[in-house]
Amino acid sequence: MEFVLSIYLMSIVELELTIPPRALPDGVAEFLREADDRIEEFVVHVNGIIRGFVPCDYVAVYHAMRAIMDQKLICGERFCEWGSGCGVVACLASMLGYNSYGIEIDADLCAASADLADDYNVAAEFIHGSFVPPGAEDLIDWAFTENDGELSLEPHSDTAYEDLGFDVSDFDLVFSYPWPNDAELTGNMFDNYASLGALLLTYNDLESVRLFRKVK
């Protein structure tokens, strides 16, 4: 799921992120083995993949988030995963020292995320709801037009940010794994609602991560 920047995005730039090769800490490797088992069990339990839920390369994302922190690229420590699925990335962020939150539209996935965090004593908080910010209707309309009326994400906002007690502008790092027809909308929502200096980390179907910063 390649993240593509359009000319509509005027105030975020891509950063070069150097990720040194290193082994996973034992505790993280153990956590990821358990997470993989739970995801497989969850998929079997619900008799198929939930719409919009595809696990990313958690190892690659972990190393990227660690590099962001080690290289002091981030302005603060508040993290949010947009579409947090089973909560693995948000949990990894918490393990790295981020103040971590996840927003997930599917109630069963959100519950599974909370269970995973509780079982591993990880201080990540998960909210059931939409990560689309209130007031993003114009961006949604534009995205529908650009994608011939097709989007994969839930295009409506709700009370998720109110329930969290934060706005998009309160997060220093946002992570997203957007479907191709959601990629530009994801970037545009970050561009319009994130604070100056905030980072957007994305994973795509080329099995790579990309990092963007809002600069104006």
Secondary structure as UniProt FT lines:
FT   TURN            7..8
FT   STRAND          12..15
FT   HELIX           26..45
FT   TURN            46..47
FT   TURN            51..52
FT   HELIX           58..70
FT   TURN            71..72
FT   STRAND          78..82
FT   TURN            85..86
FT   HELIX           88..95
FT   TURN            96..97
FT   STRAND          99..104
FT   HELIX           107..119
FT   TURN            120..121
FT   STRAND          124..128
FT   TURN            134..135
FT   HELIX           137..146
FT   TURN            147..149
FT   HELIX           160..164
FT   HELIX           168..170
FT   STRAND          173..176
FT   HELIX           180..182
FT   HELIX           183..193
FT   TURN            196..197
FT   STRAND          199..204
FT   TURN            205..207
FT   STRAND          208..214
//
